[in-house]
Amino acid sequence: MMGCMAEAIYVGGLLVATPLLDDPNFRRSVVLVLEHDEDGGTLGVVLNRPSEIAVTQVLPSWDALVTGPPVLFEGGPVQTDSALALAVVLSGEEPLGWRRLQGRAAVSRLGTVDLDAPPEILAGEISQMRIFAGYAGWTAGQLESELQEGAWYVVDSEPGDTFHANPATLWRNVLRRQKGDLALVATFPDDPLLN
């Protein structure tokens, strides 16, 4: 099964690794697209890779606002020594220290958090938050090439994907809700040689 067309890449969409993608950084990953520009490239975060590192070890002042599990997530292989946070606001307002993703309706209340801001200014404004170490990035044309090679499916996100309670099941859950043959991909064994 081939990946979707490059025209389908959009902010707020999901890149779901196909079973053909065996790069350990992205095997069975679900990436939320945060920025996409055909000339500038694409940036996203892997949603289903919680690390063993507790938020309290790295950013203790933000720990109380983080949605479980209270660990850093491995956002991708680029700049793993930096942190990026996503949060959902309670209202349609843009509070100080938060910037809305410029995407479709599914991410209308989702945005990035300025981790240099005092957590207190966002404490009553957000309902969910996760912190990611690093991000996934592609230069102009790189992701489109990977799509043509069949490495990714591009699918719509749903509001609960970013803060899925059990990240280990997100890959299967996202695929299972797709229409047609794509839903069958969720049944692929972890090791296709065992099929």
Buried (B, 14 or more C-beta within 10 A) or exposed (E): EEBBEBEBBBBBBBBBBBBEBEEEBBEBBBBBBBBBEEEEBBBBBBBBBBBEBBBBEBBEEBBEBBBEBBBBBBBBBEEBEEBBBBBBBEEEEEBEBBEBBEBEEBBBBBBBBEBEEEBEEBEEBBEBBBBBBBBBBBEEEEBBEBBEEBBBBBBBBEBEBBBBEEBEEBBBBBBBEBEEEBEEBBEBEEEEEEE
